[in-house]
Amino acid sequence: MKKQYLYAGIMILLWSFTATVTKLLISSIDSMQILFFSSLSAFLFLFK
């Protein structure tokens, strides 16, 4: 049961950083690079 709480805590932290990271990415790189890196990270996370 502790494992679920750990996963929930990690997901809350990742969710809270999403807005900040998105704002930084939008101001520094173009939209095609954002799309590439978000797709790559999703692929690596889902098919690990």
HELIX and SHEET records of a PDB file:
HELIX    1   1 LYS A    2  SER A   28  1                                  27    
HELIX    2   2 SER A   31  LEU A   46  1                                  16    
END                                                                             
